[in-house]
Amino acid sequence: MTTKLKSKEYVTFARRFVKETVDTMGIEELKDFAITALHEDIQDVYDDLGQRGAFDDMLGWDEDTFFTVAEDFELELEGVE
């Protein structure tokens, strides 16, 4: 038995773990997971780059939704149309 894998084996292990874990999740659990992961991703960008960096990240994820939500906040970004 080993306590550590070679780098390539680790990647294969991690990918298989993720795939098999996701295969056992229901739709609502997947949606909750995605929401949490997206919140954390955007927060990490905010922590590193501030609001503008977070907004740019959001634009990268879904430009249409960003502009729809931005309208509700009367938000306009310089250099973005």
N, C-alpha and C positions, 0 to 999 in steps of 0.2 A: 504494500500500500504506500502511496506517495502523499506528501503534504503540500507539494507545489508542482505546478505544471509548467512545461516549456511554453514560451510565449504563443506559439502557433496553436498548441493544444488548448491553452486558456481561451483564445479567441473562439475556437470551435466549441468548447464547453459553454462559454457565455452565450453564444448565438443559439445553441441548442436549448439552453435553459430558458432564454427569453421566448423562443418559439413555442416550446412546450408549455410554458406558463401562460402565454397569451391564448394558446389553443384551449385552455381550460376555463378562460374567463367568459362571462356573459356580456351582452351588449352594454348594459348599464354600468357594469364594473369597468369595462374598457373605456366608456365615455368618462367616468369619474377619474380613471387613471390618466387619460389624455388631458383632461381639464387641469388636474393637479400638476402634471408634467409641464404643460404650457405655462401655467402661472409661475412655476419655479424657474423656467427658462427665461421668461420675460423679467422676473425679479432679478435674476443674476445679471442680465444685460443692464437693467436699471442701476444696480449696484456698481457696475463697472463703468458705464457710459452715461448715466443719467436718463432723464425723461426722453430726450431726443433719440438716444440710442435705443431705448425701449420702444418708442414709436416706430423707428425704422425697422426694428425686429418684427413688430406687429404687421407692418406693411408687407414685409417679406412673407409672413405666414398667409395673410389673406387681405389683400388690398381693398377689395369691395366691402368687406365687413368693417375694416378700419375706417373707411370714409363714412359708412352708415353710422357707426357709433360716434365718430368725430363730429358729425352734424348735430347730434343731440347735445354735445358739449360746446358747440360753436367753436371748435378747434380747427385752426388752419396752420399748416406747417410751411415754413419758408422753403421754397424750392421744390415743393411737391404739389402736383395738381391732380 
